[in-house]
Amino acid sequence: MPRDIINLVCQDCKRKNYTTTKNKRRTPDKLEFKKYCSFCGHHTLHKEAK
């Protein structure tokens, strides 16, 4: 199965906030989204965790 479940980590507080799926064949790079962090209280950059 090419789709894997990944965690998105806030770059400010380093906490795992979101999970999503990703097709590793089409997007081999790490994902980056600007999402709301409930711990920080504002929108921050979230990157794919290892």
CHARMM-style PDB file with segment names, atoms N, HN, CA, C and O in Angstrom:
ATOM      1  N   MET     1       0.850  -1.181   0.000  1.00  0.00      PROA
ATOM      2  CA  MET     1       0.000   0.000   0.000  1.00  0.00      PROA
ATOM      3  C   MET     1       0.896   1.245   0.000  1.00  0.00      PROA
ATOM      4  O   MET     1       1.715   1.406   0.905  1.00  0.00      PROA
ATOM      5  N   PRO     2       0.758   2.118  -0.986  1.00  0.00      PROA
ATOM      6  CA  PRO     2       1.655   3.265  -1.086  1.00  0.00      PROA
ATOM      7  C   PRO     2       1.329   4.419  -0.144  1.00  0.00      PROA
ATOM      8  O   PRO     2       2.182   5.280   0.071  1.00  0.00      PROA
ATOM      9  N   ARG     3       0.115   4.467   0.429  1.00  0.00      PROA
ATOM     10  HN  ARG     3      -0.578   3.768   0.254  1.00  0.00      PROA
ATOM     11  CA  ARG     3      -0.236   5.577   1.320  1.00  0.00      PROA
ATOM     12  C   ARG     3       0.155   5.238   2.756  1.00  0.00      PROA
ATOM     13  O   ARG     3      -0.144   4.152   3.252  1.00  0.00      PROA
ATOM     14  N   ASP     4       0.821   6.172   3.411  1.00  0.00      PROA
ATOM     15  HN  ASP     4       1.064   7.054   3.008  1.00  0.00      PROA
ATOM     16  CA  ASP     4       1.251   5.979   4.791  1.00  0.00      PROA
ATOM     17  C   ASP     4       0.663   7.068   5.671  1.00  0.00      PROA
ATOM     18  O   ASP     4       0.430   8.188   5.218  1.00  0.00      PROA
ATOM     19  N   ILE     5       0.427   6.732   6.932  1.00  0.00      PROA
ATOM     20  HN  ILE     5       0.617   5.822   7.300  1.00  0.00      PROA
ATOM     21  CA  ILE     5      -0.056   7.708   7.910  1.00  0.00      PROA
ATOM     22  C   ILE     5       1.158   8.439   8.466  1.00  0.00      PROA
ATOM     23  O   ILE     5       2.139   7.816   8.871  1.00  0.00      PROA
ATOM     24  N   ILE     6       1.082   9.784   8.482  1.00  0.00      PROA
ATOM     25  HN  ILE     6       0.285  10.291   8.153  1.00  0.00      PROA
ATOM     26  CA  ILE     6       2.184  10.593   8.983  1.00  0.00      PROA
ATOM     27  C   ILE     6       1.672  11.561  10.045  1.00  0.00      PROA
ATOM     28  O   ILE     6       0.484  11.881  10.076  1.00  0.00      PROA
ATOM     29  N   ASN     7       2.564  12.023  10.909  1.00  0.00      PROA
ATOM     30  HN  ASN     7       3.530  11.763  10.883  1.00  0.00      PROA
ATOM     31  CA  ASN     7       2.248  13.014  11.926  1.00  0.00      PROA
ATOM     32  C   ASN     7       2.780  14.366  11.488  1.00  0.00      PROA
ATOM     33  O   ASN     7       3.853  14.457  10.891  1.00  0.00      PROA
ATOM     34  N   LEU     8       2.022  15.418  11.788  1.00  0.00      PROA
ATOM     35  HN  LEU     8       1.151  15.343  12.273  1.00  0.00      PROA
ATOM     36  CA  LEU     8       2.473  16.780  11.519  1.00  0.00      PROA
ATOM     37  C   LEU     8       2.835  17.431  12.853  1.00  0.00      PROA
ATOM     38  O   LEU     8       2.042  17.420  13.796  1.00  0.00      PROA
ATOM     39  N   VAL     9       4.043  17.998  12.922  1.00  0.00      PROA
ATOM     40  HN  VAL     9       4.687  18.007  12.157  1.00  0.00      PROA
ATOM     41  CA  VAL     9       4.580  18.548  14.165  1.00  0.00      PROA
ATOM     42  C   VAL     9       4.716  20.056  14.031  1.00  0.00      PROA
ATOM     43  O   VAL     9       5.224  20.553  13.025  1.00  0.00      PROA
ATOM     44  N   CYS    10       4.260  20.784  15.048  1.00  0.00      PROA
ATOM     45  HN  CYS    10       3.848  20.380  15.865  1.00  0.00      PROA
ATOM     46  CA  CYS    10       4.397  22.239  15.086  1.00  0.00      PROA
ATOM     47  C   CYS    10       5.870  22.605  15.198  1.00  0.00      PROA
ATOM     48  O   CYS    10       6.603  21.996  15.977  1.00  0.00      PROA
ATOM     49  N   GLN    11       6.303  23.583  14.433  1.00  0.00      PROA
ATOM     50  HN  GLN    11       5.707  24.078  13.800  1.00  0.00      PROA
ATOM     51  CA  GLN    11       7.705  23.980  14.446  1.00  0.00      PROA
ATOM     52  C   GLN    11       8.030  24.930  15.605  1.00  0.00      PROA
ATOM     53  O   GLN    11       9.203  25.141  15.911  1.00  0.00      PROA
ATOM     54  N   ASP    12       7.023  25.500  16.246  1.00  0.00      PROA
ATOM     55  HN  ASP    12       6.070  25.330  15.998  1.00  0.00      PROA
ATOM     56  CA  ASP    12       7.269  26.383  17.393  1.00  0.00      PROA
ATOM     57  C   ASP    12       7.374  25.596  18.696  1.00  0.00      PROA
ATOM     58  O   ASP    12       8.365  25.714  19.417  1.00  0.00      PROA
ATOM     59  N   CYS    13       6.353  24.792  18.996  1.00  0.00      PROA
ATOM     60  HN  CYS    13       5.549  24.696  18.410  1.00  0.00      PROA
ATOM     61  CA  CYS    13       6.333  24.076  20.278  1.00  0.00      PROA
ATOM     62  C   CYS    13       6.747  22.610  20.151  1.00  0.00      PROA
ATOM     63  O   CYS    13       6.901  21.933  21.167  1.00  0.00      PROA
ATOM     64  N   LYS    14       6.929  22.106  18.933  1.00  0.00      PROA
ATOM     65  HN  LYS    14       6.804  22.656  18.108  1.00  0.00      PROA
ATOM     66  CA  LYS    14       7.380  20.726  18.658  1.00  0.00      PROA
ATOM     67  C   LYS    14       6.410  19.656  19.139  1.00  0.00      PROA
ATOM     68  O   LYS    14       6.829  18.554  19.492  1.00  0.00      PROA
ATOM     69  N   ARG    15       5.112  19.971  19.155  1.00  0.00      PROA
ATOM     70  HN  ARG    15       4.771  20.867  18.868  1.00  0.00      PROA
ATOM     71  CA  ARG    15       4.115  18.985  19.563  1.00  0.00      PROA
ATOM     72  C   ARG    15       3.400  18.431  18.340  1.00  0.00      PROA
ATOM     73  O   ARG    15       3.209  19.128  17.343  1.00  0.00      PROA
ATOM     74  N   LYS    16       3.005  17.153  18.437  1.00  0.00      PROA
ATOM     75  HN  LYS    16       3.159  16.588  19.247  1.00  0.00      PROA
ATOM     76  CA  LYS    16       2.275  16.500  17.348  1.00  0.00      PROA
ATOM     77  C   LYS    16       0.812  16.890  17.453  1.00  0.00      PROA
ATOM     78  O   LYS    16       0.156  16.597  18.452  1.00  0.00      PROA
ATOM     79  N   ASN    17       0.297  17.556  16.413  1.00  0.00      PROA
ATOM     80  HN  ASN    17       0.831  17.793  15.601  1.00  0.00      PROA
ATOM     81  CA  ASN    17      -1.077  18.050  16.448  1.00  0.00      PROA
ATOM     82  C   ASN    17      -1.997  17.332  15.472  1.00  0.00      PROA
ATOM     83  O   ASN    17      -3.167  17.106  15.783  1.00  0.00      PROA
ATOM     84  N   TYR    18      -1.498  16.974  14.313  1.00  0.00      PROA
ATOM     85  HN  TYR    18      -0.548  17.157  14.060  1.00  0.00      PROA
ATOM     86  CA  TYR    18      -2.343  16.438  13.259  1.00  0.00      PROA
ATOM     87  C   TYR    18      -1.760  15.154  12.697  1.00  0.00      PROA
ATOM     88  O   TYR    18      -0.549  14.938  12.734  1.00  0.00      PROA
ATOM     89  N   THR    19      -2.645  14.298  12.174  1.00  0.00      PROA
ATOM     90  HN  THR    19      -3.629  14.474  12.144  1.00  0.00      PROA
ATOM     91  CA  THR    19      -2.225  13.139  11.402  1.00  0.00      PROA
ATOM     92  C   THR    19      -2.892  13.228  10.047  1.00  0.00      PROA
ATOM     93  O   THR    19      -4.007  13.737   9.927  1.00  0.00      PROA
ATOM     94  N   THR    20      -2.213  12.736   9.027  1.00  0.00      PROA
ATOM     95  HN  THR    20      -1.307  12.323   9.124  1.00  0.00      PROA
ATOM     96  CA  THR    20      -2.752  12.727   7.683  1.00  0.00      PROA
ATOM     97  C   THR    20      -2.124  11.568   6.930  1.00  0.00      PROA
ATOM     98  O   THR    20      -1.233  10.897   7.450  1.00  0.00      PROA
ATOM     99  N   THR    21      -2.581  11.330   5.714  1.00  0.00      PROA
ATOM    100  HN  THR    21      -3.305  11.875   5.291  1.00  0.00      PROA
ATOM    101  CA  THR    21      -1.990  10.283   4.889  1.00  0.00      PROA
ATOM    102  C   THR    21      -1.276  10.920   3.716  1.00  0.00      PROA
ATOM    103  O   THR    21      -1.582  12.041   3.309  1.00  0.00      PROA
ATOM    104  N   LYS    22      -0.320  10.185   3.183  1.00  0.00      PROA
ATOM    105  HN  LYS    22      -0.071   9.275   3.514  1.00  0.00      PROA
ATOM    106  CA  LYS    22       0.477  10.714   2.091  1.00  0.00      PROA
ATOM    107  C   LYS    22       0.862   9.569   1.175  1.00  0.00      PROA
ATOM    108  O   LYS    22       1.158   8.465   1.631  1.00  0.00      PROA
ATOM    109  N   ASN    23       0.854   9.841  -0.114  1.00  0.00      PROA
ATOM    110  HN  ASN    23       0.614  10.738  -0.484  1.00  0.00      PROA
ATOM    111  CA  ASN    23       1.295   8.878  -1.113  1.00  0.00      PROA
ATOM    112  C   ASN    23       2.801   9.056  -1.291  1.00  0.00      PROA
ATOM    113  O   ASN    23       3.248  10.066  -1.835  1.00  0.00      PROA
ATOM    114  N   LYS    24       3.578   8.082  -0.836  1.00  0.00      PROA
ATOM    115  HN  LYS    24       3.215   7.262  -0.394  1.00  0.00      PROA
ATOM    116  CA  LYS    24       5.039   8.209  -0.863  1.00  0.00      PROA
ATOM    117  C   LYS    24       5.610   8.160  -2.268  1.00  0.00      PROA
ATOM    118  O   LYS    24       6.700   8.680  -2.508  1.00  0.00      PROA
ATOM    119  N   ARG    25       4.892   7.545  -3.206  1.00  0.00      PROA
ATOM    120  HN  ARG    25       4.007   7.123  -3.012  1.00  0.00      PROA
ATOM    121  CA  ARG    25       5.382   7.493  -4.585  1.00  0.00      PROA
ATOM    122  C   ARG    25       5.289   8.846  -5.269  1.00  0.00      PROA
ATOM    123  O   ARG    25       6.203   9.240  -5.994  1.00  0.00      PROA
ATOM    124  N   ARG    26       4.199   9.558  -5.046  1.00  0.00      PROA
ATOM    125  HN  ARG    26       3.457   9.238  -4.457  1.00  0.00      PROA
ATOM    126  CA  ARG    26       4.001  10.861  -5.699  1.00  0.00      PROA
ATOM    127  C   ARG    26       4.700  12.007  -4.988  1.00  0.00      PROA
ATOM    128  O   ARG    26       5.169  12.940  -5.640  1.00  0.00      PROA
ATOM    129  N   THR    27       4.777  11.955  -3.666  1.00  0.00      PROA
ATOM    130  HN  THR    27       4.396  11.197  -3.136  1.00  0.00      PROA
ATOM    131  CA  THR    27       5.409  13.033  -2.894  1.00  0.00      PROA
ATOM    132  C   THR    27       6.484  12.462  -1.985  1.00  0.00      PROA
ATOM    133  O   THR    27       6.215  12.203  -0.812  1.00  0.00      PROA
ATOM    134  N   PRO    28       7.681  12.260  -2.487  1.00  0.00      PROA
ATOM    135  CA  PRO    28       8.750  11.713  -1.641  1.00  0.00      PROA
ATOM    136  C   PRO    28       9.300  12.735  -0.641  1.00  0.00      PROA
ATOM    137  O   PRO    28       9.948  12.354   0.333  1.00  0.00      PROA
ATOM    138  N   ASP    29       9.048  14.036  -0.871  1.00  0.00      PROA
ATOM    139  HN  ASP    29       8.521  14.346  -1.663  1.00  0.00      PROA
ATOM    140  CA  ASP    29       9.532  15.072   0.034  1.00  0.00      PROA
ATOM    141  C   ASP    29       8.658  15.148   1.281  1.00  0.00      PROA
ATOM    142  O   ASP    29       7.546  14.621   1.310  1.00  0.00      PROA
ATOM    143  N   LYS    30       9.179  15.813   2.309  1.00  0.00      PROA
ATOM    144  HN  LYS    30      10.083  16.241   2.285  1.00  0.00      PROA
ATOM    145  CA  LYS    30       8.399  15.998   3.539  1.00  0.00      PROA
ATOM    146  C   LYS    30       7.333  17.069   3.319  1.00  0.00      PROA
ATOM    147  O   LYS    30       7.581  18.082   2.665  1.00  0.00      PROA
ATOM    148  N   LEU    31       6.145  16.831   3.870  1.00  0.00      PROA
ATOM    149  HN  LEU    31       5.943  16.007   4.401  1.00  0.00      PROA
ATOM    150  CA  LEU    31       5.043  17.771   3.719  1.00  0.00      PROA
ATOM    151  C   LEU    31       5.189  18.928   4.689  1.00  0.00      PROA
ATOM    152  O   LEU    31       5.713  18.767   5.791  1.00  0.00      PROA
ATOM    153  N   GLU    32       4.716  20.103   4.268  1.00  0.00      PROA
ATOM    154  HN  GLU    32       4.290  20.234   3.373  1.00  0.00      PROA
ATOM    155  CA  GLU    32       4.678  21.296   5.111  1.00  0.00      PROA
ATOM    156  C   GLU    32       3.339  21.973   4.921  1.00  0.00      PROA
ATOM    157  O   GLU    32       2.916  22.220   3.792  1.00  0.00      PROA
ATOM    158  N   PHE    33       2.667  22.274   6.026  1.00  0.00      PROA
ATOM    159  HN  PHE    33       3.010  22.073   6.943  1.00  0.00      PROA
ATOM    160  CA  PHE    33       1.392  22.985   5.983  1.00  0.00      PROA
ATOM    161  C   PHE    33       1.416  24.080   7.034  1.00  0.00      PROA
ATOM    162  O   PHE    33       2.083  23.951   8.060  1.00  0.00      PROA
ATOM    163  N   LYS    34       0.688  25.157   6.778  1.00  0.00      PROA
ATOM    164  HN  LYS    34       0.146  25.262   5.945  1.00  0.00      PROA
ATOM    165  CA  LYS    34       0.481  26.175   7.797  1.00  0.00      PROA
ATOM    166  C   LYS    34      -0.891  25.886   8.400  1.00  0.00      PROA
ATOM    167  O   LYS    34      -1.923  26.087   7.758  1.00  0.00      PROA
ATOM    168  N   LYS    35      -0.882  25.404   9.660  1.00  0.00      PROA
ATOM    169  HN  LYS    35      -0.044  25.241  10.181  1.00  0.00      PROA
ATOM    170  CA  LYS    35      -2.106  24.979  10.321  1.00  0.00      PROA
ATOM    171  C   LYS    35      -2.191  25.608  11.707  1.00  0.00      PROA
ATOM    172  O   LYS    35      -1.209  26.136  12.229  1.00  0.00      PROA
ATOM    173  N   TYR    36      -3.391  25.541  12.292  1.00  0.00      PROA
ATOM    174  HN  TYR    36      -4.189  25.113  11.868  1.00  0.00      PROA
ATOM    175  CA  TYR    36      -3.620  26.106  13.619  1.00  0.00      PROA
ATOM    176  C   TYR    36      -3.077  25.157  14.681  1.00  0.00      PROA
ATOM    177  O   TYR    36      -3.375  23.963  14.657  1.00  0.00      PROA
ATOM    178  N   CYS    37      -2.289  25.676  15.604  1.00  0.00      PROA
ATOM    179  HN  CYS    37      -2.046  26.646  15.623  1.00  0.00      PROA
ATOM    180  CA  CYS    37      -1.774  24.910  16.743  1.00  0.00      PROA
ATOM    181  C   CYS    37      -2.554  25.336  17.981  1.00  0.00      PROA
ATOM    182  O   CYS    37      -2.515  26.501  18.376  1.00  0.00      PROA
ATOM    183  N   SER    38      -3.260  24.392  18.588  1.00  0.00      PROA
ATOM    184  HN  SER    38      -3.292  23.445  18.267  1.00  0.00      PROA
ATOM    185  CA  SER    38      -4.069  24.715  19.770  1.00  0.00      PROA
ATOM    186  C   SER    38      -3.191  24.979  20.996  1.00  0.00      PROA
ATOM    187  O   SER    38      -3.641  25.622  21.944  1.00  0.00      PROA
ATOM    188  N   PHE    39      -1.960  24.500  20.994  1.00  0.00      PROA
ATOM    189  HN  PHE    39      -1.594  23.977  20.224  1.00  0.00      PROA
ATOM    190  CA  PHE    39      -1.055  24.738  22.117  1.00  0.00      PROA
ATOM    191  C   PHE    39      -0.451  26.139  22.045  1.00  0.00      PROA
ATOM    192  O   PHE    39      -0.334  26.821  23.064  1.00  0.00      PROA
ATOM    193  N   CYS    40      -0.065  26.570  20.834  1.00  0.00      PROA
ATOM    194  HN  CYS    40      -0.159  26.016  20.007  1.00  0.00      PROA
ATOM    195  CA  CYS    40       0.513  27.912  20.650  1.00  0.00      PROA
ATOM    196  C   CYS    40      -0.573  28.990  20.584  1.00  0.00      PROA
ATOM    197  O   CYS    40      -0.352  30.127  21.003  1.00  0.00      PROA
ATOM    198  N   GLY    41      -1.746  28.627  20.056  1.00  0.00      PROA
ATOM    199  HN  GLY    41      -1.925  27.704  19.716  1.00  0.00      PROA
ATOM    200  CA  GLY    41      -2.852  29.574  19.966  1.00  0.00      PROA
ATOM    201  C   GLY    41      -2.880  30.379  18.683  1.00  0.00      PROA
ATOM    202  O   GLY    41      -3.632  31.349  18.592  1.00  0.00      PROA
ATOM    203  N   HSD    42      -2.081  30.009  17.682  1.00  0.00      PROA
ATOM    204  HN  HSD    42      -1.470  29.221  17.756  1.00  0.00      PROA
ATOM    205  CA  HSD    42      -2.116  30.708  16.404  1.00  0.00      PROA
ATOM    206  C   HSD    42      -1.631  29.770  15.291  1.00  0.00      PROA
ATOM    207  O   HSD    42      -1.199  28.652  15.569  1.00  0.00      PROA
ATOM    208  N   HSD    43      -1.702  30.216  14.059  1.00  0.00      PROA
ATOM    209  HN  HSD    43      -2.053  31.124  13.834  1.00  0.00      PROA
ATOM    210  CA  HSD    43      -1.287  29.420  12.915  1.00  0.00      PROA
ATOM    211  C   HSD    43       0.244  29.381  12.827  1.00  0.00      PROA
ATOM    212  O   HSD    43       0.909  30.416  12.856  1.00  0.00      PROA
ATOM    213  N   THR    44       0.778  28.176  12.719  1.00  0.00      PROA
ATOM    214  HN  THR    44       0.238  27.335  12.695  1.00  0.00      PROA
ATOM    215  CA  THR    44       2.221  27.996  12.622  1.00  0.00      PROA
ATOM    216  C   THR    44       2.517  26.981  11.521  1.00  0.00      PROA
ATOM    217  O   THR    44       1.614  26.306  11.026  1.00  0.00      PROA
ATOM    218  N   LEU    45       3.765  26.882  11.152  1.00  0.00      PROA
ATOM    219  HN  LEU    45       4.499  27.430  11.554  1.00  0.00      PROA
ATOM    220  CA  LEU    45       4.185  25.903  10.160  1.00  0.00      PROA
ATOM    221  C   LEU    45       4.261  24.527  10.806  1.00  0.00      PROA
ATOM    222  O   LEU    45       4.871  24.364  11.863  1.00  0.00      PROA
ATOM    223  N   HSD    46       3.641  23.543  10.170  1.00  0.00      PROA
ATOM    224  HN  HSD    46       3.146  23.676   9.312  1.00  0.00      PROA
ATOM    225  CA  HSD    46       3.667  22.155  10.634  1.00  0.00      PROA
ATOM    226  C   HSD    46       4.384  21.324   9.577  1.00  0.00      PROA
ATOM    227  O   HSD    46       4.059  21.401   8.392  1.00  0.00      PROA
ATOM    228  N   LYS    47       5.364  20.527  10.011  1.00  0.00      PROA
ATOM    229  HN  LYS    47       5.628  20.465  10.974  1.00  0.00      PROA
ATOM    230  CA  LYS    47       6.128  19.687   9.098  1.00  0.00      PROA
ATOM    231  C   LYS    47       5.933  18.223   9.444  1.00  0.00      PROA
ATOM    232  O   LYS    47       5.566  17.868  10.564  1.00  0.00      PROA
ATOM    233  N   GLU    48       6.187  17.392   8.461  1.00  0.00      PROA
ATOM    234  HN  GLU    48       6.485  17.680   7.551  1.00  0.00      PROA
ATOM    235  CA  GLU    48       6.076  15.956   8.632  1.00  0.00      PROA
ATOM    236  C   GLU    48       7.154  15.458   9.598  1.00  0.00      PROA
ATOM    237  O   GLU    48       8.325  15.818   9.480  1.00  0.00      PROA
ATOM    238  N   ALA    49       6.735  14.626  10.552  1.00  0.00      PROA
ATOM    239  HN  ALA    49       5.784  14.334  10.647  1.00  0.00      PROA
ATOM    240  CA  ALA    49       7.693  14.065  11.518  1.00  0.00      PROA
ATOM    241  C   ALA    49       8.420  12.873  10.905  1.00  0.00      PROA
ATOM    242  O   ALA    49       7.976  12.312   9.903  1.00  0.00      PROA
ATOM    243  N   LYS    50       9.526  12.497  11.506  1.00  0.00      PROA
ATOM    244  HN  LYS    50       9.887  12.952  12.320  1.00  0.00      PROA
ATOM    245  CA  LYS    50      10.306  11.353  11.025  1.00  0.00      PROA
ATOM    246  C   LYS    50       9.557  10.063  11.266  1.00  0.00      PROA
ATOM    247  OT1 LYS    50      10.053   8.988  10.928  1.00  0.00      PROA
TER     248      LYS     50
END
